[in-house]
Amino acid sequence: MLETQIVDKELEQLKQGVKNLLGFNTFQYKDSYLGRRFDSRLRVYHLDSYHAYWELLQRDKVEQEKLLDELTINVTEFFRDTPVYSAFQQDIVPLILREKPGKIRIWSAGSSDGKEAYSIAMVFVDALGEQKARNRVEIIGTDIDKDCLMHGSAGQYVSRPGLIQTDIEKQLQFAPHPENYFTIDEHIYTVKPFMKNIVHFEYHDLISGQKKKNLDIIFCRNVVIYFTRELQEVLYQDFYNSLNPGGYFIMGKTETLIGESRNLFTPINTRERIFVKKT
Ligand SMILES: C[S@@+](CC[C@H](N)C(=O)[O-])C[C@H]1O[C@@H](n2cnc3c(N)ncnc32)[C@H](O)[C@@H]1O
């Protein structure tokens, strides 16, 4: 057998093993993505084959946790890609507040540690004030990473000034008065209790989870990029079905609608990847 064939075979075996052992649905993620993540774990142990790594993984519970961490890339920021939030604030929020008299239901799908969900909440609190926002807006953040969900529910974030990715002061420049939403103690930002009345978190696997219903806005950003093309198409159809008539879908800056899913949504802002459900 050629060396590449052995590597491919071992990768398939590792994928099957990880799916059975950890319940992480490897077959729905791109091989290029999985290969990079597995390789990074192989390097830690100086291993040179997926087979050797699989042998280790079965015995080592700590490594099983580490691999799950590696597979769920959690990079996120408050107001990640600020122009998206500017467009959302200016073009979508006033419209939806006019169009939808009752509670506005928003889903942050693949919410990581909650910064996206709280960013959306800040935009609505800014538009409506605290009391009205609590009555009018419900934001659900979902993820498969349980640590992230706990972090989001706790709502406490530590800022490490320097890089924008870790510098919460910088990320919050979009929000004119961070002290309205956070209790700030040096570099520790704790979301105020009223924000937790607007945002809540729950475990949900986009691949196998129950389909959601009656949503007015879906943010699914920087998540499906790791999934196979076939699954992306299925998910876009799911999002279409989950949205109420006239609902909005906001995707990541590097993501695009593919195949049949292009017929399901009309772009509102092509550059910022904001779409409305076609009726
Ligand atoms: C890169 S983060 C994106 C966070 C946020 N949406 C943003 O754009 O900043 C991707 C998140 O998707 C989550 N994820 C990966 N596969 C998932 C799945 N099958 N179902 C739900 N969430 C998933 C990961 O755990 C991770 O927290």
The ligand as a MOL file (V3000), in Angstrom:
LIG
                    3D

  0  0  0     0  0            999 V3000
M  V30 BEGIN CTAB
M  V30 COUNTS 27 29 0 0 0
M  V30 BEGIN ATOM
M  V30 1 C -14.8220 29.6950 15.9260 0
M  V30 2 S -16.1160 29.5580 17.0980 0 CHG=1
M  V30 3 C -17.2110 30.8340 16.5120 0
M  V30 4 C -17.8500 31.5840 17.6510 0
M  V30 5 C -18.7410 32.7460 17.2100 0
M  V30 6 N -19.8520 32.2860 16.4180 0
M  V30 7 C -17.9370 33.7940 16.4690 0
M  V30 8 O -18.0900 33.9360 15.2510 0
M  V30 9 O -17.1250 34.4810 17.0830 0 CHG=-1
M  V30 10 C -16.9080 28.0600 16.5340 0
M  V30 11 C -17.8010 27.3980 17.5870 0
M  V30 12 O -18.6080 26.4150 16.9390 0
M  V30 13 C -18.7680 25.3480 17.8300 0
M  V30 14 N -19.1680 24.1300 17.0990 0
M  V30 15 C -18.3870 23.3020 16.3480 0
M  V30 16 N -19.1130 22.2720 15.8880 0
M  V30 17 C -20.3890 22.4650 16.3560 0
M  V30 18 C -21.6040 21.7280 16.2320 0
M  V30 19 N -21.6430 20.5760 15.5530 0
M  V30 20 N -22.7150 22.2180 16.8300 0
M  V30 21 C -22.6720 23.3860 17.5390 0
M  V30 22 N -21.5550 24.1110 17.7030 0
M  V30 23 C -20.4310 23.6630 17.1180 0
M  V30 24 C -17.4110 25.2260 18.5000 0
M  V30 25 O -17.4870 24.5340 19.7220 0
M  V30 26 C -17.0160 26.6870 18.6610 0
M  V30 27 O -17.3510 27.1840 19.9260 0
M  V30 END ATOM
M  V30 BEGIN BOND
M  V30 1 1 1 2
M  V30 2 1 2 3
M  V30 3 1 2 10
M  V30 4 1 3 4
M  V30 5 1 4 5
M  V30 6 1 5 6
M  V30 7 1 5 7
M  V30 8 2 7 8
M  V30 9 1 7 9
M  V30 10 1 10 11
M  V30 11 1 11 12
M  V30 12 1 11 26
M  V30 13 1 12 13
M  V30 14 1 13 14
M  V30 15 1 13 24
M  V30 16 1 14 15
M  V30 17 1 14 23
M  V30 18 2 15 16
M  V30 19 1 16 17
M  V30 20 1 17 18
M  V30 21 2 17 23
M  V30 22 1 18 19
M  V30 23 2 18 20
M  V30 24 1 20 21
M  V30 25 2 21 22
M  V30 26 1 22 23
M  V30 27 1 24 25
M  V30 28 1 24 26
M  V30 29 1 26 27
M  V30 END BOND
M  V30 END CTAB
M  END
